[in-house]
């Protein structure tokens, strides 16, 4: 196995290559090669299409008595994939291509045929001009005339296009500038409007917040009484101002300090019904005894008793700025003094 990879073989010292016999092979010997179809073709026997790039096991041979500038020309034999008919083509070094020989026709060859026709015409013209100088002059005159006609036709087409589609570049630029300026103004107006709306929304929100705060403060703040002292309602039947003047302008009577907290005990006040007047104490004579003050008759005693009863039934009113409570105290003192007498 290692010998197949050897690059240099051993040659004995007495090796003579001239002694090696040479094989005499025929010049038209055929070799089997693997190739691809060089162009699209169609079989003449069955009409099968053979596309370019199709692989074949072909036989290759050298064409006898045909050379191109010393280069040999080779022929290839393939078989149709459908009917197994033999198809041959050979190399064309002159055109760097392959030429179909027999068994099939080449497809999509119109461009190649056109090129070949143009080359043939050009070649014939050169040969003709080479032998006839007057033909050269005629060909040049005809070519220059044809060129002038082509230029005139091109100029007419340009003028016709300009006449039909006249483009005012200055007007286009002006229109574009006006449109761009109008677009910028609209964007600026939209930005200002959005800014104004945002400010208005922020102001309304701030006002609503301030109103809610003020409502909360007013609800949490106690209401200011209409009078300076809570107990003034017990002694006054109508509204008065802090200077002691009534609403009508009449000066209010001076109130003692202890009455400011307690209030008046008059009959018309709120606490008038809560105070019970002290009943006059009358001496009840024991049975079998009569009490008569010395040095007085019955008539004077009855008058004094009637006076006391009359004073007791009268309502207690404030005199000289004093309240009914002071009068009650004075009344009870006088009563006690009378009893003690």
Secondary structure, DSSP 8 states (H G I E B T S, - for coil): -GGGG-SS----TT--GGGS------TT--EEEEEE-SS-EEETTT--EE-TT-EEEEEEEEEEEEEETTEEEEEEEEE-TTT--EEEEEEETTTTEEEEEESEEESS-HHHHHHHHHHHHHHHHHHHHHH-HHHHHHHHHHHHHHHHHHHHHHHHHHHHHHHHS---HHHHHHHHHHHHHHHHHHHHHHHHHHHHHHHHHHHHHHHHHHHHHHHHHHHHS----SSSSGGGGGT-SS-B-TTSBBTTS-B-----HHHHHH----TTSSSTTT------------TT-----TT--HHHHHHHHHHHHHHHHS-----TT--HHHHHHHHHHHHHHHHH-
